């Protein structure tokens, strides 16, 4: 921290307070990889790859058609041409149309995976070395684990190369997260290689123990350590507990979003083991292609079922807090992960106590998740925003994928009531359990609608502290009832939620 200016120190402290997601969003302040001049490397795209390069309709090319056109090309030439294809993406991506821009890169990675091009790991790692703008442009939060999948597929027999990548300074945190997840998955998919994987993580942690001597006040290495620890929990990596204990205790690091070292000792041997939800890029491509094809066949009509039945449901325990409210207005719920994100807005409003007649949006990173466009055509609120997507085609689980994940929910763009939604846990349902929306707890009353936002609400509460004042009488007349900011009826809120399910 001593190396940062006062302004940079304030930014760093804000990042730490906001947790891993905010660090990911702002981690460009730590990023200093010097990309080569790709214009000097890139050659014209190979003719047989031009249909993919010019693709402007996602369902125009299926994965099977792409693979078929590449199957007749000698592998050495195909590897060369795919590297060149990605070099051209590095050069041109800011100029590309937003239509189908992501799929060009996704398909290139899918081809490498399909033909088992392990020698193309170098270009995959070059993708991981790009800046935050590139990362958000092609993957964002929803598809970041596609990079874990391709790294696993091409890098599982090149652990030494992946170790070198982990030691490179100046890269984005999330890029190294992807490598950690890929290597951890090897222990799930190939139990016979567990010893090799544990040795790799042991060496990595020994390396971080050494560099933390000089960087113990740096946020990024400690957050990466937490991510490694979380992955060790996922694969019951008890072999790493001694070095984890040494690091956390030597440098007095407080784990963020994971159990303490003493709790880890108790829980890790019995943790539920799980790796990547999708271990192949092809799985992402097929899912995407089928979804787009189904939408086209349905005529693009928006449908908003409560749950996305094609997704398996996990039990999410979430906490919703109304930002800057005093007393703090909060609710804790259990929600199936496959609830439609747009329909989840109804859950937020019913649980909090909003009447639901204002516009709303979810926010994660630089992406805004909005209701179907036909509901917002004339509102004019969203001009100039960097990313806007339909909240009706995502589930809550798509955005909240790991413990500690956060998203924002804005209700009423005039008053701008901002909520923070935090994932406290993500578990599998027991065999006898029926996935359901359950309001577990909460405190304090939802502010009245249209009281001029959080600052207007604070002024109102201050006025009501003097019930005989003119301002208090005016507020009471406007409200039509005596408002108690601490009043919250849990049973009434549960009744409102039940109406959504019914």
N, C-alpha and C positions, 0 to 999 in steps of 0.2 A: 504493500500500500504506500510505503514511503516514496516509491518511484512515481506515483501518480500525482497529478495536480489536484487541488482541492475539489475542482469540478468533477474530475474523474473519480476521486474517492467517494463523492456523494453518489455518483452513478453506480459505482461498485456496491456500496452499501444498500442502495435501493434494490439492486439486482438480487442481493443476498436475501433481503427481506421478502421479496416476491417469489423466491424459490427457483427451482430448476427451470421452469418454463420461461420465466423472465430472463434468466441468464442466457438461455438458448436464443431468445428473441434479440438480445442486445450483444451477443457474444462477438459481434464484429469488432468490438473495441479491443479484443484480444487477438483477432485474426490478422496475421501478417505474412501469409504465404505469398511468395512472388511467383505468379503464374508465368510460364514461358510465353513468348509471343506466338500464339497458335496460328496467326496469319502466315507465319513463315513455315509452318509445318503442314497445314491443311492443303490438300490437293482437291481437284474437282470430285464430287461424289460419283461413285461407280454407277454406270447406267442402270444396272439391275436393282440398285437401291434407290433410284430416283422416285419410283412410285411412293416409297415410304417417306422420302424427304419432302415431296410435294403434297402429301396426304392432307386434305382439308375436310374429310368426312370420316369420323372414327370408324363407322361400320362399313367403310369401303374396302378395308383389308382385314381379314381375320388372321389370327395367329397362324392357323394352318396354311393359309395362302402365302404368308411371309416365309415360313419355314420351307415350303415347297420350292419357292423361287431361289432360295439360297442353297438347297440341297445339291444342286448340280455344279456348284462352284467349289473348286479345290479348297480344302480347309485353310491352308496357308494364305491363299489369296483372300479368302473370306475374312480371316482375322485381320489382315492388313487393311482391307476396305472398311471394316467396322470401326477400327481405330480411327481411320481417316474420317468416317462418318461423324464420330463423336468430336473429333477436332473441329470439324465444321460447325457442329452445334455450339462448341465453346466460342467460336468466332461470331456466329450469327444469332444466338438465341435472343438477344435483346431486340432484334429486328423482326423476329418471327411473329406471325399472327398468333393471337391467343387461342385460336381454334386449333385443337389437336396438338399444341406445341409439346405437351408432356409425352404424348404417346410415341413420338419419334424416338426419343431417348429410351423409353420403356421397351419398345420393340427391339432396339439395338441390343439392350441388355438381355432380352429374352432370347434372341438368336444366339448370343454367346453361351447362354446357359443350355439351350437346346442341343447345341453341338459340342458341349463340354469343352469350351475353349479356355482351359486353365491358363494358357499363356497370355490371355487378355486381362488377367488380374491387374496388370499395371495400369490399364486405361480405366478400369473400375476404380482403382485407388485415386487416379487423377480426377475422376468425377467427385470422389469424396473430398478432394482437396479444394474444391471450388468455394466461392464465398457464399454468404447467407442469401443474397439475392438469387443466385443460381439455384441454391437448395430449395428455397421457397417456390421458385418458378416451376420446378419440375417435380418436387415431392411434397413440400410442406409438411404438415403434421400427419396428414391422413395416410400418406404412402411412404413415409420415411423408412419403414421396415422392409420395403422392397430392396433397399440398399443392403440391409442385413442379409436378406435372402441371397442376393447375387454374390455378396462377399463370402457367404457360407458355401455356395455352390462352387465357385472358382478358387476359393482360397483355403479350403479345408485341408489340402495337402501342401500348403505353402505357409505354414505357421511362422517360419522365420521371417518371411516378407511382411506378414501382418504385424509381427513384433516390431520390425523396423518402422512401420507406419505409426504405431502407437507411440514411438519415441520422437516423432517429428514435432518440433515446436510450431506454434502459430497457426494451428488448424482449428476448425470449428469443433466444439465439444461434441455436438451430435454426430459428427463423422466418426469420432472414436467410439461413441456409444454403439454405432452400427457394427464395428469390428468386434467389440466385446460381446455383443449379442450373437454374432455369427460364430465365434469360437466357442462360446458357451453351448450353443446348439449342437455342436459336434458331440458333446458328452451325452446329449439326449438321443440323437439319431444313431450314434455309433458307440454304444456302451463299452465296447472293447478298447476304445481309444481314450477312455476316461483318464487314465494315468498321464497320457501325453497332454491332454487338455489342462489337467491340474498343474502339471509342470510348467506349462506356458503361463498360466495365471500366477503361479508362484514367482516366476522370473519377472513378470510384469510388476507385481506388487513390490518385489525387492527393488526394482528400478525406481518406482515411485517413492519408496521409503528414502532412497538416496537423494532424489531431486527435491523432496519436500524440506530438506534441511535448509535450502535457500529460498523455497517458495511456499512456506507454511502459511503465509498470510494471503496467498493467491486463491481466489475463489475457484478457478477452473480445475486445478488438480484435485482439490478436495471433493468437488462435485463428481468428477470422473471416478474417484475412489468410491464414492457412495453408489455410483451406477455399477461398478464392478462388484461391490458387496451385494447389491440387489440381485445381480445375475448369479452370484454364488449361492444365494438363498434359493433361487429357482432350480438349481441343479444339485442342491445339497452339497455344496463344495466345502465340506468340513475340513478338508486338507489345507485350506487357506486360512483357517481361523487363527493359527499362531501369528502369521505375519500381519493379518488384519488387526489383531489385538495390539501388536507391536506398533503399527503405524498410528492407530487412533489414540493410543495412550501416550506414546512418545511425543506426539505433536499436539496433544490435547484437542483433537478434532471432534466436534460434536456431530454425529451422523444426522443427515437431513432426510426425512421421509422414510427412514428404515429403522429397525430396532437398534437399541444400544448394543454394545459388544457383549455384555452379559446376557441380554435377551437372545442375541444371535446364537450364542453357545447352546442355549436351551432349545431354540426353535429350528435351527438349520438342519439338524439330523432328521427331523420329522416333517420338514416343509413339503408342500405339494410341488412335485417336479413338473416343470413345463418349459418349453423352449419357444421358438418362433411359431406364431399362429399360422403363417404361410411360409414354407421354406423354399418355394420356387417362384421366380418371377412369372413363369407361365400361369400359375394360379391367379395372380393378380390380373394378367392380361385376359385370361378366359372369363373371369368374373366381370371385368370391365366391358368386354365385348358383348357378353350375354346381356348385361344390364342395358347397354345402349341399344342393342337389337330389340329387346323387349319394349323399350320405350318407344322406338320407332314404329313397331307393329301396333302399339296401343295408340298411335297418333299423337304421342307426346302429351297425353292428358295427365295432369297432376293428380296423384292419388295420395291420400294421407291416412293410411291405416295407423292404428296405435302402435303396432309392433311390426318390425321387418322380419317376417317369419323365416326368410332365407338365412338369417344370421342366428347362430347359437346364442342363447341368453346366458349372461353372467350376472351375478348379483352385485350391483354397485351400491356401496354405501356412500352417500354424498352429503356434503354440508353446503347450504346456501346461506350466504351472508349479504345483507344489504350494506354496501360500502359506505363508510363514514357515518352510519347511523349511531345515535347515542340517546338512549341505551341501544346496544347492538341488537338488531333484528336478525334472527337466524332460525333455520330449520334443518333437521337431519332426516333423510329419507333413505329407504332402500328402493332401488329402481332397476328393472331388467335392462341390461346393456343394449338390447336390440329395440328399445323404444325409439320411434321416429323422432328425430331432433326437433322438428317443427311441432309435433304433438307434445313434446316435453315442455314446450313453452307454457302450455296449459297447466301442466303439473306445477311448474314454478309459480305461476300466478295464483293458482288455487291454494298452494301451500303457504305462500307469503301473505295472501289476502288481497291481491289486486283484483279489480273487476274485469280486466282483460279487454277493454275497448280501445286501447292505444296500440300503436305500432311497436315492434320489438325486433331485436336481433341478438344473435349469439356472436361472440368475438373470440377468436383464438389466433394469437400472433397478429399478422397483418390481414387476416381473412375475416370477412363478415359473412355470417350465415343468415340469410334473409328468407322470409316467407316467399311463396311462389311469385314470380315476377309480375303476374297479372294483377296481384293485389297491391303492388307498389308502383305501378307504371307512372302514376301522376303525383307521387309524393315529393319527388325531387330531393330527397335527403341524401342520396348516395352518390351524387355526381363527384367524380374525382377520386373516389376511394380505390385503393390498389387492387383489392380482390373482393368480389361479391359472388357468392354461390348460393344455390337453392338449399335451404335447410330441410326441405322435404325429401331429399335423396340420401341423407346421412342419418345414422343412428347416434345416440348419445355415446355409445361405446366407441364409435369411430374417433371421437374427440377426446374422451377420457379413457386412455388405454393403460395407464399405469398409476400406481399409488402416488399421490401428491400432484397429479395432473390438475391443471386449473383452466377454466374458461370463464369468460365474462358474459353476463346477460344484461342487456339494456332494455328497459321498459319505459315507454313514453319518451320520444325523442325531444319533446319540449322540456319536460322536467328532468329527463335523463337520469332515471333511477338506475344506478349501476349495481349489479350483483356479482359476487364472486362465487363460483361453483367449484368445490374442491372434492376430488376423489379420495375418500379416506380408506377404502378397501375395495378389492375386486376379487370375488370368490365364485367358485362353481356352486350351483344349486345342488343340494342333496337329492337323492333319487326320489324321495317322497315329497319334496317341496314343489309347490306350484309358483312359478314366477309371478310376482305381484308388485304393485306400487304401494309402499307402506310409509306413512309419516310416523317417524319414531319419536321425535321430540322437537321442541322449539321454544323460543322465548320472545316476548315483547310484540307489540301491535304493529301491524303494517301501517305506514303513514297514510293519511287521507289522500285520495286522488286529487291531482291538480292543485297542490299546495305550493307550487313553484320549486319543486325539487328539494334536495337534501338541505340546502341552506334556508329555503323558505320554511321547511319543516322545523329546523332548529329555531328560527325566529318565532314560529307559532308556539313551540314548547316553552320558550322563554317567556312569552306573553302570558301563557296559561298558568305560569307559576304565580302570577298575581291576578287571581280570579276576578277581582273587583275593578281591574283596570279597563279602560276603554278598549284597548287592543284585544283583551281577553273576551270581552262581551261581543266584539265584532266577530272574532273567530268562532265563538259558540253559536252565534246567530247563523254564520255561514255554514257551519258543520251540521247544525240541527240536533246535536246531541253532545253529551259530555265525553270528551275524548280522554282515554287513559293510555299513555304510551307503553305501560307495562302489561296491558290486558292482552292475553292470547288464549283462545279456547281451542285446545288440541282436538277435542271431539268434533267441534264444528268444522275445523279445517279438514279433518278426515272425511267428514260427510261430503264436503265439496270435491275432494279427490275421488270419492266413490262415484260421483256423477260423471266424471271423465271416463272411468273404466266402463260404466254402464252404457 
